[in-house]
Amino acid sequence: MSDLTTHEVADEEPVNFGYGKGGVPWYLLLYYLAFLSLFTWYVLEFQLPGFIDESPVGEPAAVSAPAE
């Protein structure tokens, strides 16, 4: 149905985008959660300690005076 004055289509029914029934398959959600858990563990176990130990954050800037 269209409006004759503005030539716009009226919203009589919701648009069907053709994605099927909707939702995420349970196995993809499970794989995503497993990847997220593994990634979080890896970062906290191996990356974060090295970043904290080698980070220049909190240390004063080392400025060397020219030798005269």
PQR file with spaces between the fields and no chain letter, atoms N, CA, C, O and H, PARSE charges and radii, in Angstrom:
ATOM       1  N    MET     1       0.844   -1.163    0.000 -0.4000 1.5000
ATOM       2  CA   MET     1       0.000    0.000    0.000 -0.0000 2.0000
ATOM       3  C    MET     1       0.891    1.228    0.000  0.5500 1.7000
ATOM       4  O    MET     1       1.872    1.284    0.742 -0.5500 1.4000
ATOM       5  N    SER     2       0.566    2.196   -0.811 -0.4000 1.5000
ATOM       6  CA   SER     2       1.358    3.417   -0.865 -0.0000 2.0000
ATOM       7  C    SER     2       0.463    4.630   -0.638  0.5500 1.7000
ATOM       8  O    SER     2      -0.737    4.600   -0.910 -0.5500 1.4000
ATOM       9  H    SER     2      -0.230    2.151   -1.414  0.4000 1.0000
ATOM      10  N    ASP     3       1.067    5.673   -0.143 -0.4000 1.5000
ATOM      11  CA   ASP     3       0.379    6.935    0.079 -0.0000 2.0000
ATOM      12  C    ASP     3       0.409    7.706   -1.237  0.5500 1.7000
ATOM      13  O    ASP     3       1.474    7.861   -1.834 -0.5500 1.4000
ATOM      14  H    ASP     3       2.042    5.697    0.078  0.4000 1.0000
ATOM      15  N    LEU     4      -0.738    8.189   -1.696 -0.4000 1.5000
ATOM      16  CA   LEU     4      -0.806    8.839   -3.004 -0.0000 2.0000
ATOM      17  C    LEU     4      -0.191   10.230   -3.007  0.5500 1.7000
ATOM      18  O    LEU     4       0.213   10.711   -4.066 -0.5500 1.4000
ATOM      19  H    LEU     4      -1.604    8.064   -1.212  0.4000 1.0000
ATOM      20  N    THR     5      -0.106   10.890   -1.860 -0.4000 1.5000
ATOM      21  CA   THR     5       0.434   12.250   -1.849 -0.0000 2.0000
ATOM      22  C    THR     5       1.955   12.265   -1.746  0.5500 1.7000
ATOM      23  O    THR     5       2.600   13.125   -2.345 -0.5500 1.4000
ATOM      24  H    THR     5      -0.434   10.500   -1.000  0.4000 1.0000
ATOM      25  N    THR     6       2.531   11.345   -1.008 -0.4000 1.5000
ATOM      26  CA   THR     6       3.990   11.347   -0.833 -0.0000 2.0000
ATOM      27  C    THR     6       4.673   10.214   -1.589  0.5500 1.7000
ATOM      28  O    THR     6       5.900   10.204   -1.682 -0.5500 1.4000
ATOM      29  H    THR     6       2.006   10.646   -0.521  0.4000 1.0000
ATOM      30  N    HIS     7       3.945    9.293   -2.111 -0.4000 1.5000
ATOM      31  CA   HIS     7       4.475    8.154   -2.860 -0.0000 2.0000
ATOM      32  C    HIS     7       5.425    7.296   -2.025  0.5500 1.7000
ATOM      33  O    HIS     7       6.373    6.716   -2.554 -0.5500 1.4000
ATOM      34  H    HIS     7       2.948    9.301   -2.035  0.4000 1.0000
ATOM      35  N    GLU     8       5.164    7.218   -0.719 -0.4000 1.5000
ATOM      36  CA   GLU     8       5.964    6.379    0.165 -0.0000 2.0000
ATOM      37  C    GLU     8       5.207    5.101    0.480  0.5500 1.7000
ATOM      38  O    GLU     8       3.979    5.097    0.560 -0.5500 1.4000
ATOM      39  H    GLU     8       4.393    7.688   -0.289  0.4000 1.0000
ATOM      40  N    VAL     9       5.942    4.031    0.657 -0.4000 1.5000
ATOM      41  CA   VAL     9       5.343    2.747    0.979 -0.0000 2.0000
ATOM      42  C    VAL     9       5.016    2.727    2.470  0.5500 1.7000
ATOM      43  O    VAL     9       5.853    3.077    3.302 -0.5500 1.4000
ATOM      44  H    VAL     9       6.940    4.035    0.592  0.4000 1.0000
ATOM      45  N    ALA    10       3.801    2.318    2.796 -0.4000 1.5000
ATOM      46  CA   ALA    10       3.387    2.253    4.198 -0.0000 2.0000
ATOM      47  C    ALA    10       3.970    0.999    4.857  0.5500 1.7000
ATOM      48  O    ALA    10       4.185   -0.015    4.193 -0.5500 1.4000
ATOM      49  H    ALA    10       3.121    2.034    2.119  0.4000 1.0000
ATOM      50  N    ASP    11       4.220    1.077    6.160 -0.4000 1.5000
ATOM      51  CA   ASP    11       4.781   -0.045    6.909 -0.0000 2.0000
ATOM      52  C    ASP    11       3.653   -0.915    7.447  0.5500 1.7000
ATOM      53  O    ASP    11       3.248   -0.774    8.601 -0.5500 1.4000
ATOM      54  H    ASP    11       4.045    1.901    6.699  0.4000 1.0000
ATOM      55  N    GLU    12       3.153   -1.804    6.617 -0.4000 1.5000
ATOM      56  CA   GLU    12       2.068   -2.675    7.057 -0.0000 2.0000
ATOM      57  C    GLU    12       2.593   -3.956    7.680  0.5500 1.7000
ATOM      58  O    GLU    12       1.954   -4.517    8.570 -0.5500 1.4000
ATOM      59  H    GLU    12       3.482   -1.918    5.679  0.4000 1.0000
ATOM      60  N    GLU    13       3.736   -4.422    7.229 -0.4000 1.5000
ATOM      61  CA   GLU    13       4.319   -5.651    7.772 -0.0000 2.0000
ATOM      62  C    GLU    13       5.824   -5.471    7.908  0.5500 1.7000
ATOM      63  O    GLU    13       6.432   -4.719    7.147 -0.5500 1.4000
ATOM      64  H    GLU    13       4.255   -3.967    6.506  0.4000 1.0000
ATOM      65  N    PRO    14       6.428   -6.160    8.877 -0.5600 1.5000
ATOM      66  CA   PRO    14       7.876   -6.024    9.053  0.2800 2.0000
ATOM      67  C    PRO    14       8.638   -6.599    7.860  0.5500 1.7000
ATOM      68  O    PRO    14       8.169   -7.514    7.183 -0.5500 1.4000
ATOM      69  N    VAL    15       9.798   -6.052    7.627 -0.4000 1.5000
ATOM      70  CA   VAL    15      10.631   -6.489    6.511 -0.0000 2.0000
ATOM      71  C    VAL    15      11.280   -7.824    6.865  0.5500 1.7000
ATOM      72  O    VAL    15      11.797   -7.987    7.970 -0.5500 1.4000
ATOM      73  H    VAL    15      10.180   -5.309    8.177  0.4000 1.0000
ATOM      74  N    ASN    16      11.255   -8.760    5.953 -0.4000 1.5000
ATOM      75  CA   ASN    16      11.916  -10.042    6.123 -0.0000 2.0000
ATOM      76  C    ASN    16      13.228   -9.983    5.350  0.5500 1.7000
ATOM      77  O    ASN    16      13.227   -9.926    4.120 -0.5500 1.4000
ATOM      78  H    ASN    16      10.835   -8.627    5.056  0.4000 1.0000
ATOM      79  N    PHE    17      14.355   -9.997    6.077 -0.4000 1.5000
ATOM      80  CA   PHE    17      15.655   -9.885    5.435 -0.0000 2.0000
ATOM      81  C    PHE    17      16.178  -11.220    4.911  0.5500 1.7000
ATOM      82  O    PHE    17      17.233  -11.254    4.278 -0.5500 1.4000
ATOM      83  H    PHE    17      14.356  -10.043    7.076  0.4000 1.0000
ATOM      84  N    GLY    18      15.478  -12.299    5.154 -0.4000 1.5000
ATOM      85  CA   GLY    18      15.857  -13.585    4.593 -0.0000 2.0000
ATOM      86  C    GLY    18      16.995  -14.275    5.323  0.5500 1.7000
ATOM      87  O    GLY    18      17.759  -15.014    4.702 -0.5500 1.4000
ATOM      88  H    GLY    18      14.621  -12.271    5.669  0.4000 1.0000
ATOM      89  N    TYR    19      17.130  -14.057    6.619 -0.4000 1.5000
ATOM      90  CA   TYR    19      18.175  -14.725    7.386 -0.0000 2.0000
ATOM      91  C    TYR    19      17.703  -16.031    7.993  0.5500 1.7000
ATOM      92  O    TYR    19      18.410  -16.594    8.828 -0.5500 1.4000
ATOM      93  H    TYR    19      16.509  -13.457    7.124  0.4000 1.0000
ATOM      94  N    GLY    20      16.583  -16.519    7.626 -0.4000 1.5000
ATOM      95  CA   GLY    20      16.086  -17.772    8.179 -0.0000 2.0000
ATOM      96  C    GLY    20      15.308  -17.536    9.459  0.5500 1.7000
ATOM      97  O    GLY    20      14.674  -16.496    9.635 -0.5500 1.4000
ATOM      98  H    GLY    20      16.008  -16.061    6.947  0.4000 1.0000
ATOM      99  N    LYS    21      15.365  -18.522   10.356 -0.4000 1.5000
ATOM     100  CA   LYS    21      14.614  -18.443   11.600 -0.0000 2.0000
ATOM     101  C    LYS    21      15.204  -17.425   12.569  0.5500 1.7000
ATOM     102  O    LYS    21      14.511  -16.952   13.470 -0.5500 1.4000
ATOM     103  H    LYS    21      15.881  -19.367   10.213  0.4000 1.0000
ATOM     104  N    GLY    22      16.458  -17.092   12.395 -0.4000 1.5000
ATOM     105  CA   GLY    22      17.116  -16.141   13.284 -0.0000 2.0000
ATOM     106  C    GLY    22      17.887  -16.855   14.365  0.5500 1.7000
ATOM     107  O    GLY    22      17.793  -18.073   14.520 -0.5500 1.4000
ATOM     108  H    GLY    22      17.021  -17.476   11.664  0.4000 1.0000
ATOM     109  N    GLY    23      18.648  -16.087   15.108 -0.4000 1.5000
ATOM     110  CA   GLY    23      19.443  -16.667   16.174 -0.0000 2.0000
ATOM     111  C    GLY    23      20.786  -17.153   15.672  0.5500 1.7000
ATOM     112  O    GLY    23      21.049  -17.178   14.470 -0.5500 1.4000
ATOM     113  H    GLY    23      18.725  -15.098   14.982  0.4000 1.0000
ATOM     114  N    VAL    24      21.624  -17.534   16.607 -0.4000 1.5000
ATOM     115  CA   VAL    24      22.964  -18.032   16.312 -0.0000 2.0000
ATOM     116  C    VAL    24      22.989  -19.521   16.608  0.5500 1.7000
ATOM     117  O    VAL    24      22.511  -19.937   17.663 -0.5500 1.4000
ATOM     118  H    VAL    24      21.411  -17.514   17.584  0.4000 1.0000
ATOM     119  N    PRO    25      23.528  -20.334   15.718 -0.5600 1.5000
ATOM     120  CA   PRO    25      23.638  -21.764   16.014  0.2800 2.0000
ATOM     121  C    PRO    25      24.464  -21.996   17.281  0.5500 1.7000
ATOM     122  O    PRO    25      25.449  -21.298   17.522 -0.5500 1.4000
ATOM     123  N    TRP    26      24.061  -22.968   18.077 -0.4000 1.5000
ATOM     124  CA   TRP    26      24.687  -23.181   19.382 -0.0000 2.0000
ATOM     125  C    TRP    26      26.156  -23.534   19.263  0.5500 1.7000
ATOM     126  O    TRP    26      26.950  -23.152   20.123 -0.5500 1.4000
ATOM     127  H    TRP    26      23.260  -23.534   17.881  0.4000 1.0000
ATOM     128  N    TYR    27      26.539  -24.263   18.205 -0.4000 1.5000
ATOM     129  CA   TYR    27      27.939  -24.664   18.071 -0.0000 2.0000
ATOM     130  C    TYR    27      28.831  -23.476   17.727  0.5500 1.7000
ATOM     131  O    TYR    27      29.984  -23.437   18.157 -0.5500 1.4000
ATOM     132  H    TYR    27      25.894  -24.573   17.507  0.4000 1.0000
ATOM     133  N    LEU    28      28.331  -22.509   16.964 -0.4000 1.5000
ATOM     134  CA   LEU    28      29.134  -21.324   16.691 -0.0000 2.0000
ATOM     135  C    LEU    28      29.305  -20.483   17.946  0.5500 1.7000
ATOM     136  O    LEU    28      30.371  -19.914   18.182 -0.5500 1.4000
ATOM     137  H    LEU    28      27.395  -22.541   16.614  0.4000 1.0000
ATOM     138  N    LEU    29      28.258  -20.407   18.742 -0.4000 1.5000
ATOM     139  CA   LEU    29      28.356  -19.697   20.005 -0.0000 2.0000
ATOM     140  C    LEU    29      29.342  -20.390   20.938  0.5500 1.7000
ATOM     141  O    LEU    29      30.103  -19.727   21.643 -0.5500 1.4000
ATOM     142  H    LEU    29      27.392  -20.869   18.550  0.4000 1.0000
ATOM     143  N    LEU    30      29.334  -21.702   20.944 -0.4000 1.5000
ATOM     144  CA   LEU    30      30.268  -22.464   21.775 -0.0000 2.0000
ATOM     145  C    LEU    30      31.715  -22.252   21.316  0.5500 1.7000
ATOM     146  O    LEU    30      32.606  -22.067   22.144 -0.5500 1.4000
ATOM     147  H    LEU    30      28.716  -22.241   20.371  0.4000 1.0000
ATOM     148  N    TYR    31      31.949  -22.279   20.003 -0.4000 1.5000
ATOM     149  CA   TYR    31      33.289  -22.035   19.484 -0.0000 2.0000
ATOM     150  C    TYR    31      33.753  -20.614   19.807  0.5500 1.7000
ATOM     151  O    TYR    31      34.918  -20.400   20.141 -0.5500 1.4000
ATOM     152  H    TYR    31      31.224  -22.429   19.330  0.4000 1.0000
ATOM     153  N    TYR    32      32.849  -19.652   19.710 -0.4000 1.5000
ATOM     154  CA   TYR    32      33.201  -18.277   20.012 -0.0000 2.0000
ATOM     155  C    TYR    32      33.578  -18.126   21.487  0.5500 1.7000
ATOM     156  O    TYR    32      34.572  -17.475   21.807 -0.5500 1.4000
ATOM     157  H    TYR    32      31.902  -19.826   19.439  0.4000 1.0000
ATOM     158  N    LEU    33      32.807  -18.713   22.367 -0.4000 1.5000
ATOM     159  CA   LEU    33      33.115  -18.629   23.797 -0.0000 2.0000
ATOM     160  C    LEU    33      34.419  -19.347   24.129  0.5500 1.7000
ATOM     161  O    LEU    33      35.177  -18.883   24.980 -0.5500 1.4000
ATOM     162  H    LEU    33      32.000  -19.242   22.106  0.4000 1.0000
ATOM     163  N    ALA    34      34.693  -20.474   23.469 -0.4000 1.5000
ATOM     164  CA   ALA    34      35.951  -21.185   23.689 -0.0000 2.0000
ATOM     165  C    ALA    34      37.133  -20.342   23.213  0.5500 1.7000
ATOM     166  O    ALA    34      38.154  -20.265   23.896 -0.5500 1.4000
ATOM     167  H    ALA    34      34.078  -20.852   22.778  0.4000 1.0000
ATOM     168  N    PHE    35      37.003  -19.717   22.057 -0.4000 1.5000
ATOM     169  CA   PHE    35      38.072  -18.851   21.554 -0.0000 2.0000
ATOM     170  C    PHE    35      38.282  -17.660   22.479  0.5500 1.7000
ATOM     171  O    PHE    35      39.420  -17.297   22.776 -0.5500 1.4000
ATOM     172  H    PHE    35      36.174  -19.779   21.501  0.4000 1.0000
ATOM     173  N    LEU    36      37.214  -17.060   22.928 -0.4000 1.5000
ATOM     174  CA   LEU    36      37.316  -15.916   23.822 -0.0000 2.0000
ATOM     175  C    LEU    36      37.994  -16.306   25.138  0.5500 1.7000
ATOM     176  O    LEU    36      38.817  -15.552   25.658 -0.5500 1.4000
ATOM     177  H    LEU    36      36.289  -17.355   22.687  0.4000 1.0000
ATOM     178  N    SER    37      37.656  -17.461   25.667 -0.4000 1.5000
ATOM     179  CA   SER    37      38.287  -17.934   26.900 -0.0000 2.0000
ATOM     180  C    SER    37      39.772  -18.212   26.682  0.5500 1.7000
ATOM     181  O    SER    37      40.602  -17.810   27.497 -0.5500 1.4000
ATOM     182  H    SER    37      36.987  -18.072   25.244  0.4000 1.0000
ATOM     183  N    LEU    38      40.110  -18.888   25.603 -0.4000 1.5000
ATOM     184  CA   LEU    38      41.508  -19.199   25.308 -0.0000 2.0000
ATOM     185  C    LEU    38      42.316  -17.923   25.086  0.5500 1.7000
ATOM     186  O    LEU    38      43.436  -17.805   25.583 -0.5500 1.4000
ATOM     187  H    LEU    38      39.435  -19.215   24.940  0.4000 1.0000
ATOM     188  N    PHE    39      41.764  -16.982   24.352 -0.4000 1.5000
ATOM     189  CA   PHE    39      42.457  -15.732   24.086 -0.0000 2.0000
ATOM     190  C    PHE    39      42.688  -14.953   25.376  0.5500 1.7000
ATOM     191  O    PHE    39      43.777  -14.421   25.590 -0.5500 1.4000
ATOM     192  H    PHE    39      40.854  -17.079   23.947  0.4000 1.0000
ATOM     193  N    THR    40      41.684  -14.883   26.229 -0.4000 1.5000
ATOM     194  CA   THR    40      41.817  -14.173   27.506 -0.0000 2.0000
ATOM     195  C    THR    40      42.865  -14.832   28.388  0.5500 1.7000
ATOM     196  O    THR    40      43.681  -14.139   28.997 -0.5500 1.4000
ATOM     197  H    THR    40      40.800  -15.315   26.055  0.4000 1.0000
ATOM     198  N    TRP    41      42.859  -16.166   28.469 -0.4000 1.5000
ATOM     199  CA   TRP    41      43.851  -16.879   29.260 -0.0000 2.0000
ATOM     200  C    TRP    41      45.258  -16.620   28.728  0.5500 1.7000
ATOM     201  O    TRP    41      46.175  -16.359   29.506 -0.5500 1.4000
ATOM     202  H    TRP    41      42.196  -16.729   27.975  0.4000 1.0000
ATOM     203  N    TYR    42      45.433  -16.691   27.421 -0.4000 1.5000
ATOM     204  CA   TYR    42      46.750  -16.489   26.815 -0.0000 2.0000
ATOM     205  C    TYR    42      47.283  -15.095   27.100  0.5500 1.7000
ATOM     206  O    TYR    42      48.447  -14.929   27.463 -0.5500 1.4000
ATOM     207  H    TYR    42      44.687  -16.903   26.789  0.4000 1.0000
ATOM     208  N    VAL    43      46.430  -14.097   26.935 -0.4000 1.5000
ATOM     209  CA   VAL    43      46.872  -12.725   27.169 -0.0000 2.0000
ATOM     210  C    VAL    43      47.242  -12.514   28.629  0.5500 1.7000
ATOM     211  O    VAL    43      48.275  -11.913   28.924 -0.5500 1.4000
ATOM     212  H    VAL    43      45.484  -14.232   26.641  0.4000 1.0000
ATOM     213  N    LEU    44      46.418  -12.997   29.540 -0.4000 1.5000
ATOM     214  CA   LEU    44      46.707  -12.801   30.955 -0.0000 2.0000
ATOM     215  C    LEU    44      47.921  -13.609   31.414  0.5500 1.7000
ATOM     216  O    LEU    44      48.654  -13.171   32.301 -0.5500 1.4000
ATOM     217  H    LEU    44      45.579  -13.485   29.300  0.4000 1.0000
ATOM     218  N    GLU    45      48.137  -14.762   30.828 -0.4000 1.5000
ATOM     219  CA   GLU    45      49.225  -15.638   31.262 -0.0000 2.0000
ATOM     220  C    GLU    45      50.579  -15.222   30.680  0.5500 1.7000
ATOM     221  O    GLU    45      51.584  -15.212   31.391 -0.5500 1.4000
ATOM     222  H    GLU    45      47.542  -15.118   30.107  0.4000 1.0000
ATOM     223  N    PHE    46      50.607  -14.882   29.394 -0.4000 1.5000
ATOM     224  CA   PHE    46      51.876  -14.679   28.721 -0.0000 2.0000
ATOM     225  C    PHE    46      52.154  -13.233   28.300  0.5500 1.7000
ATOM     226  O    PHE    46      53.306  -12.801   28.351 -0.5500 1.4000
ATOM     227  H    PHE    46      49.791  -14.890   28.816  0.4000 1.0000
ATOM     228  N    GLN    47      51.169  -12.500   27.901 -0.4000 1.5000
ATOM     229  CA   GLN    47      51.408  -11.168   27.371 -0.0000 2.0000
ATOM     230  C    GLN    47      51.440  -10.093   28.452  0.5500 1.7000
ATOM     231  O    GLN    47      52.310   -9.223   28.427 -0.5500 1.4000
ATOM     232  H    GLN    47      50.234  -12.851   27.860  0.4000 1.0000
ATOM     233  N    LEU    48      50.521  -10.138   29.384 -0.4000 1.5000
ATOM     234  CA   LEU    48      50.395   -9.076   30.372 -0.0000 2.0000
ATOM     235  C    LEU    48      51.612   -8.958   31.289  0.5500 1.7000
ATOM     236  O    LEU    48      52.060   -7.836   31.527 -0.5500 1.4000
ATOM     237  H    LEU    48      49.815  -10.845   29.405  0.4000 1.0000
ATOM     238  N    PRO    49      52.179  -10.056   31.822 -0.5600 1.5000
ATOM     239  CA   PRO    49      53.362   -9.887   32.682  0.2800 2.0000
ATOM     240  C    PRO    49      54.542   -9.233   31.960  0.5500 1.7000
ATOM     241  O    PRO    49      55.224   -8.382   32.532 -0.5500 1.4000
ATOM     242  N    GLY    50      54.780   -9.618   30.733 -0.4000 1.5000
ATOM     243  CA   GLY    50      55.867   -9.010   29.977 -0.0000 2.0000
ATOM     244  C    GLY    50      55.602   -7.548   29.689  0.5500 1.7000
ATOM     245  O    GLY    50      56.525   -6.733   29.714 -0.5500 1.4000
ATOM     246  H    GLY    50      54.226  -10.309   30.269  0.4000 1.0000
ATOM     247  N    PHE    51      54.380   -7.212   29.421 -0.4000 1.5000
ATOM     248  CA   PHE    51      54.038   -5.820   29.160 -0.0000 2.0000
ATOM     249  C    PHE    51      54.236   -4.969   30.407  0.5500 1.7000
ATOM     250  O    PHE    51      54.732   -3.845   30.327 -0.5500 1.4000
ATOM     251  H    PHE    51      53.631   -7.874   29.401  0.4000 1.0000
ATOM     252  N    ILE    52      53.848   -5.505   31.554 -0.4000 1.5000
ATOM     253  CA   ILE    52      53.993   -4.756   32.800 -0.0000 2.0000
ATOM     254  C    ILE    52      55.463   -4.613   33.173  0.5500 1.7000
ATOM     255  O    ILE    52      55.886   -3.540   33.605 -0.5500 1.4000
ATOM     256  H    ILE    52      53.445   -6.418   31.619  0.4000 1.0000
ATOM     257  N    ASP    53      56.253   -5.682   33.013 -0.4000 1.5000
ATOM     258  CA   ASP    53      57.670   -5.636   33.380 -0.0000 2.0000
ATOM     259  C    ASP    53      58.476   -4.725   32.464  0.5500 1.7000
ATOM     260  O    ASP    53      59.383   -4.042   32.938 -0.5500 1.4000
ATOM     261  H    ASP    53      55.909   -6.553   32.662  0.4000 1.0000
ATOM     262  N    GLU    54      58.181   -4.692   31.192 -0.4000 1.5000
ATOM     263  CA   GLU    54      58.974   -3.945   30.226 -0.0000 2.0000
ATOM     264  C    GLU    54      58.362   -2.604   29.860  0.5500 1.7000
ATOM     265  O    GLU    54      58.900   -1.895   29.010 -0.5500 1.4000
ATOM     266  H    GLU    54      57.444   -5.248   30.807  0.4000 1.0000
ATOM     267  N    SER    55      57.272   -2.249   30.471 -0.4000 1.5000
ATOM     268  CA   SER    55      56.587   -1.019   30.128 -0.0000 2.0000
ATOM     269  C    SER    55      57.291    0.188   30.728  0.5500 1.7000
ATOM     270  O    SER    55      57.716    0.143   31.883 -0.5500 1.4000
ATOM     271  H    SER    55      56.835   -2.825   31.162  0.4000 1.0000
ATOM     272  N    PRO    56      57.420    1.254   29.972 -0.5600 1.5000
ATOM     273  CA   PRO    56      58.037    2.459   30.519  0.2800 2.0000
ATOM     274  C    PRO    56      57.058    3.306   31.330  0.5500 1.7000
ATOM     275  O    PRO    56      57.421    4.383   31.802 -0.5500 1.4000
ATOM     276  N    VAL    57      55.844    2.843   31.495 -0.4000 1.5000
ATOM     277  CA   VAL    57      54.840    3.606   32.223 -0.0000 2.0000
ATOM     278  C    VAL    57      55.238    3.687   33.688  0.5500 1.7000
ATOM     279  O    VAL    57      55.544    2.667   34.305 -0.5500 1.4000
ATOM     280  H    VAL    57      55.549    1.968   31.111  0.4000 1.0000
ATOM     281  N    GLY    58      55.238    4.873   34.242 -0.4000 1.5000
ATOM     282  CA   GLY    58      55.564    5.048   35.642 -0.0000 2.0000
ATOM     283  C    GLY    58      57.031    5.316   35.913  0.5500 1.7000
ATOM     284  O    GLY    58      57.386    5.695   37.028 -0.5500 1.4000
ATOM     285  H    GLY    58      54.991    5.702   33.741  0.4000 1.0000
ATOM     286  N    GLU    59      57.877    5.133   34.942 -0.4000 1.5000
ATOM     287  CA   GLU    59      59.294    5.403   35.116 -0.0000 2.0000
ATOM     288  C    GLU    59      59.589    6.813   34.617  0.5500 1.7000
ATOM     289  O    GLU    59      58.988    7.256   33.639 -0.5500 1.4000
ATOM     290  H    GLU    59      57.589    4.825   34.035  0.4000 1.0000
ATOM     291  N    PRO    60      60.480    7.507   35.254 -0.5600 1.5000
ATOM     292  CA   PRO    60      60.835    8.844   34.762  0.2800 2.0000
ATOM     293  C    PRO    60      61.575    8.733   33.437  0.5500 1.7000
ATOM     294  O    PRO    60      62.283    7.759   33.182 -0.5500 1.4000
ATOM     295  N    ALA    61      61.405    9.714   32.628 -0.4000 1.5000
ATOM     296  CA   ALA    61      62.064    9.715   31.325 -0.0000 2.0000
ATOM     297  C    ALA    61      63.568    9.866   31.500  0.5500 1.7000
ATOM     298  O    ALA    61      64.025   10.746   32.229 -0.5500 1.4000
ATOM     299  H    ALA    61      60.829   10.505   32.834  0.4000 1.0000
ATOM     300  N    ALA    62      64.317    9.033   30.853 -0.4000 1.5000
ATOM     301  CA   ALA    62      65.766    9.078   30.964 -0.0000 2.0000
ATOM     302  C    ALA    62      66.301   10.121   29.988  0.5500 1.7000
ATOM     303  O    ALA    62      66.306    9.913   28.775 -0.5500 1.4000
ATOM     304  H    ALA    62      63.945    8.318   30.261  0.4000 1.0000
ATOM     305  N    VAL    63      66.743   11.229   30.533 -0.4000 1.5000
ATOM     306  CA   VAL    63      67.299   12.284   29.705 -0.0000 2.0000
ATOM     307  C    VAL    63      68.793   12.360   29.993  0.5500 1.7000
ATOM     308  O    VAL    63      69.211   12.555   31.134 -0.5500 1.4000
ATOM     309  H    VAL    63      66.739   11.397   31.518  0.4000 1.0000
ATOM     310  N    SER    64      69.571   12.205   28.964 -0.4000 1.5000
ATOM     311  CA   SER    64      71.023   12.246   29.158 -0.0000 2.0000
ATOM     312  C    SER    64      71.557   13.622   28.749  0.5500 1.7000
ATOM     313  O    SER    64      71.235   14.145   27.682 -0.5500 1.4000
ATOM     314  H    SER    64      69.232   12.047   28.037  0.4000 1.0000
ATOM     315  N    ALA    65      72.350   14.166   29.596 -0.4000 1.5000
ATOM     316  CA   ALA    65      72.951   15.479   29.303 -0.0000 2.0000
ATOM     317  C    ALA    65      74.154   15.270   28.394  0.5500 1.7000
ATOM     318  O    ALA    65      74.869   14.276   28.527 -0.5500 1.4000
ATOM     319  H    ALA    65      72.612   13.742   30.463  0.4000 1.0000
ATOM     320  N    PRO    66      74.375   16.175   27.495 -0.5600 1.5000
ATOM     321  CA   PRO    66      75.552   16.033   26.613  0.2800 2.0000
ATOM     322  C    PRO    66      76.839   16.165   27.417  0.5500 1.7000
ATOM     323  O    PRO    66      76.944   17.001   28.314 -0.5500 1.4000
ATOM     324  N    ALA    67      77.803   15.338   27.088 -0.4000 1.5000
ATOM     325  CA   ALA    67      79.101   15.382   27.781 -0.0000 2.0000
ATOM     326  C    ALA    67      79.907   16.583   27.297  0.5500 1.7000
ATOM     327  O    ALA    67      80.011   16.833   26.096 -0.5500 1.4000
ATOM     328  H    ALA    67      77.718   14.659   26.359  0.4000 1.0000
ATOM     329  N    GLU    68      80.471   17.317   28.245 -0.4000 1.5000
ATOM     330  CA   GLU    68      81.268   18.495   27.863 -0.0000 2.0000
ATOM     331  C    GLU    68      82.725   18.306   28.149  0.5500 1.7000
ATOM     332  O    GLU    68      83.527   19.203   27.886 -0.5500 1.4000
ATOM     333  H    GLU    68      80.387   17.114   29.220  0.4000 1.0000
